[in-house]
Structure formats: structure tokens, C-alpha cells
């Protein structure tokens, strides 16, 4: 049924115009202490967040965790502390494989070193205390900059290590450890990945990615004087590595190449970094290299992605994402001003990094160079790509986002503000992270609102709420949406797990959430309400076998961006009170 084709005008009139989802969601607080370094991971429905917390009355920094089971709509009432009470932690990282959640961090007190902990039930409970991953000696200068990736039962950790330099900060190496049993045990002996001599140069900023049996690591390496970007790989789940690492920046002259980022899609490996070869003093450019054969070979000449004059401005802090054959890179750029006049730029390739846009794209929509827009992050799913960043037009500062649903061809004409609560008492420094969750995105950041806290929001998407009512076989039917819930998109309503062959109705509400007792269950959508009738497929009378799809294309009207629609379905079912089974509801935010 082409619902919005028939009722599109009514939809626009039913909705009050406002901004992004209001209010944003609360994840965790530190009162008047401090919170930093939130990191996100997600599956289809679950979103996980870790962060570092420091209360004023507590001399230690500890790692905390929370999760959402409804795509970022609500979070645990009480976050879980993962590190020991007397630890001093930094830079927590998180990854997820199925129901298993993996977390690592650097620790400088208590257990020292790189610490790891896991959950086997999507973060509901955690197994014992954190264990140490690195095999280096305990010294005054601990290993740091740990990074984490997981693939099925394999868990990989890479970090910067000072053991070969006698624990002194004059040199460091890149070390690696792995688990092949889902984090139950780690390799007894860790592995140094950089060649060129141990403990003779600074190596830092490691990043890693994994795909199938392949593990890929890049880092910044100062063995040649100026910094270069080096790479190593394993094709056997991290058991063996290249005897000689590979330099990816192909320019032999002066000028450091720094802060690499890595992404992988199938057999394609992509690396971006900032590079001062065109202005060794103060003009950085964004460079890129790729491999199409799991890191066996690379381009003989790397590619510059910022398209202003070479070395003319600082184009730095790259972030990279890949989806299918598409590669996306974003960065902060000072071509339109100075330190407090930064913008967010973007470039993309649709052919596995072979070719790129002739002109990069500015995606923050305030006047160019008008104020500081910095710290971009990026995520991609399907044909959609989302970039978040920190923007400071004044105080409080803002967490902002822009997104494209057509692989970077077009973007919102006006970017959106993610922190939507009362900021009147706040002094905010939001540095938002973003992750793809199902067919949507979830962003999280830290800000001060009468105390420091972690907040989350979605630029667009659908989040379940409420409780349904079971029918035959004790099965509760489900309602969801398929496709991007954004203007001009061919979204559909998906009804599942009903009685086969039964009649059903989907209620589309334009008045927000409700909680009204009805026929033994609860009506969860508010009016005005439009009902859509449908007959479920599958064999008549079979519990849980019925399904249906109802077209719900959203009009291409930008006035709908940030608006709310609620959905709930009722299925004729003799096994339910009053003969009607009910789904939980779905809150849909239009992007």
C-alpha cells in the first residue's frame, strides 16, 4: 500500500516542525568530576558504549560501560564499572562479535599494562575481573594507545610498547596479542609488528582492522627521521606476520606522514593519513593508499584527497569508513580560516579507492570558516554515510551531524544538532562518536549539564519501545521498518511473527507515545492515528509464521526532517486476550 503517496499531505500537516530527536538520551554521569573518551560499538539492535570516568572525590580514573537494547533510545539505569576500583585507566576501546562484547584499556595502576574484559550476553553480565594482555615488564612507563578488533571468535589487540627502550619514552614499538577462543585466553607471547630494529625509534598511533582470517595493522613510524606510515598483516588469524613491514606513504622527501586510519571491505584495505610533504612547516594534506589483495600489494603512488592547493592549509585528523565498493574519508580543514575557523570536508570513491571526486565537499553548513568545526568521525551502512563533529559557534558548543543516503552524492542542506537537551547551565565540549546500528546511526558525546555526562542521539532511524501482547504459542508479534527513515526514501513497515493468514492493522500515529490500557494490552501510539489493514502471509493458523510488508515511502519534503512517527500493530489472534495480539511500538525519526 502506497500509504504516504495517499496521505503525504496529511503527514506534513500532522507533524509539528522541530529539530533532531528531543531530548537526547542519557547514558552515564560523573557528577562534577570528569568523563572522557566515549567509544561505541553496535549490532542490529544493541548499541554499546564505554568511557573513562573520574569523580572529584576519587583519585582514580575508571572504565564504565552501558548498553542500549533499543538502538540507542534508552540505556542502563546504572552503568557498570569494568575496571578495578584502584585502577588508573585511559582510552577504553570496544568491539562486538554476535553476543560477545570485548573491551580493552590502558592501565597505569593496579594491574598495569593492557587490560581486557568480555561479556558473553550482550553486556548484561561480565566475566570476572579484567586480565592483562601484554607480556611486557611492569615499569614506570606503561604500554598505551591500545586498539581492538574482533571477528567471530578471534580477538585482536595492538598497542604502543616501551619495553625495548627500557621503559623510556625515547622510543617505542608496535606490539600485538590475540585470542582465538572469544577472549577466554590470549597468546602467552605477544608479537612485535614493526621491523627496522626494536626500541630505536618512536612508533605510535597504531590502528587495526580484521576481515575473515586477515588482520591488518598500520602505525606512524619515525625510523627514517620524519614520520612515515607503515603496515603489517597476517593472513592466518594473527599467528604469523610479514617479516618486513611496508611503508605506505610513497613520497621520499621531507615532511611527516602522521595519524593513520584504516578500513577494510572484503579483500580491500584502505589507509588514510595527514601529510606535510607539500608544506613541512604547517600545511597538511590528506593522503590515501589502498590494497585490493588483502594487503599483499599497494599503489605505487599514494593519492591526495583534499583538492585545494597542495600544502595551502591544514587538512588533518582524517577518519575513514568503507562499505561495499565505497570508501569515505572526512577531515577537519582550515582552508577558510585559522585555528578557530575550521570546517569539515569529505571525499569519496565508489570504485574501491581507484578514483575520487574531482572536488572535495564541505559538509558543515554554517558559513565557511565562521567558527571551529573539528574532530570529525564517520560511519557507513548500505548506501548511507554519516559524519559527526564538534562545533563551537559559542558556548555551549554543539555536537553536529550531516549524512548522505546516496553514497556521498548529496548531503543535507542544513546539518543537524544532536545535543537537544537544556544546555542553559552547560559548558559543553562534545566530541561525538558515531556508529552504524541496523539501518541507522547512533552518536554519543560528553557534555556538561549541571554535571558531566555521556549523551546519545540518532540523526534518523527507528527505536522500539513499550511491551507487546502475546498470542498463540506465547509469541509476541513484531513491527519494524525496512530502509532509511528519511525524506524521499522508499521505507516499508515490516510485520513479523503473527498468526499465519490472520488479519492485522498497523496504526501510524502522529502524536507521539502513549500508554493506554486496551483489551488486555497497551495502546502505545497517540493521535491523530491512521490505520493500515493487511493480511499476513503463510499457512493459516500457524503461530509466529505470519508476515507482511506495507509500503511507507516518505515524501521528499525537507520540512519533515527531525519529525516523529509512531507505529504499532494489532493481529487477530484467538490465543490473545480479547482476540488481539499486539506488537510493541516503534518510534520512527525522519531524517
Secondary structure as UniProt FT lines:
FT   HELIX           3..14
FT   STRAND          25..29
FT   TURN            31..32
FT   STRAND          34..42
FT   STRAND          47..54
FT   TURN            56..57
FT   STRAND          62..68
FT   TURN            71..72
FT   STRAND          80..81
FT   TURN            85..86
FT   STRAND          89..97
FT   TURN            98..99
FT   STRAND          100..107
FT   TURN            110..111
FT   STRAND          113..119
FT   TURN            122..123
FT   STRAND          131..132
FT   STRAND          144..151
FT   TURN            152..153
FT   STRAND          154..161
FT   HELIX           163..165
FT   TURN            166..167
FT   TURN            169..170
FT   STRAND          173..179
FT   TURN            182..183
FT   STRAND          191..192
FT   TURN            198..199
FT   STRAND          203..211
FT   TURN            212..213
FT   STRAND          214..221
FT   TURN            223..224
FT   STRAND          228..234
FT   TURN            237..238
FT   STRAND          246..247
FT   STRAND          257..265
FT   TURN            266..267
FT   STRAND          268..275
FT   TURN            277..278
FT   TURN            280..282
FT   STRAND          285..291
FT   TURN            294..295
FT   STRAND          303..304
FT   TURN            310..311
FT   STRAND          315..323
FT   TURN            324..325
FT   STRAND          326..333
FT   TURN            335..336
FT   TURN            339..340
FT   STRAND          343..349
FT   TURN            352..353
FT   STRAND          361..362
FT   TURN            368..369
FT   STRAND          372..381
FT   TURN            382..383
FT   STRAND          384..392
FT   STRAND          398..404
FT   TURN            407..408
FT   STRAND          416..417
FT   TURN            424..425
FT   STRAND          433..437
FT   TURN            438..439
FT   STRAND          440..448
FT   STRAND          452..457
FT   STRAND          461..465
FT   HELIX           472..474
FT   STRAND          478..482
FT   TURN            487..488
FT   STRAND          492..498
FT   TURN            500..501
FT   STRAND          503..509
FT   STRAND          513..518
FT   TURN            519..520
FT   STRAND          521..525
FT   STRAND          529..535
FT   TURN            540..541
FT   TURN            543..544
FT   STRAND          546..551
FT   HELIX           558..560
FT   TURN            561..562
FT   STRAND          564..572
FT   TURN            574..575
FT   HELIX           577..579
FT   STRAND          580..582
FT   STRAND          585..589
//
